[in-house]
């Protein structure tokens, strides 16, 4: 670490790094959300389904996020648990227009919340009720009810309606997540 890095860290100018897991079923919009959070000059034009996982970075006003974008395809979901220990926050993305797979999303969420590496930690969880632009989308309140989010009593959580393609609702979510992470770190 150079002198300038040390000085900025001492003065609190250096952004704290935080590891975030981005989880959810395939085709829910995880990669599109993460892509939209990156600076416009770093955004990809072509979004393809994530195989396994990818690591992306973006910054907020006071944090530097390293996001583990985990594949939501059934055959890769068992990989999620290998990253739970290192995660300091979770972004869980739900396709609000996919009513048929809402039950599967709830099952995956329940599995996540009961895992030993998550269960006893007060890790913040940000839910994006994504694809609000689609005609069949249910409201974020309805998504919250279908996933029984009110039963999460031991972790801070928040749900945001979002449209990842337009970027709507994303900043609200990141602001909440940043506040939660900083509250834990101080």
PyMOL commands that set and color helices and strands:
alter all, ss='L'
color gray80, all
select helices_A, chain A and resi 3-10+30-37+40-42+74-86+99-114+116-119+140-146+149-151+170-185
alter helices_A, ss='H'
color red, helices_A
select strands_A, chain A and resi 16-24+53-59+63-70+89-95+124-130+157-161
alter strands_A, ss='S'
color yellow, strands_A
deselect
rebuild
show_as cartoon
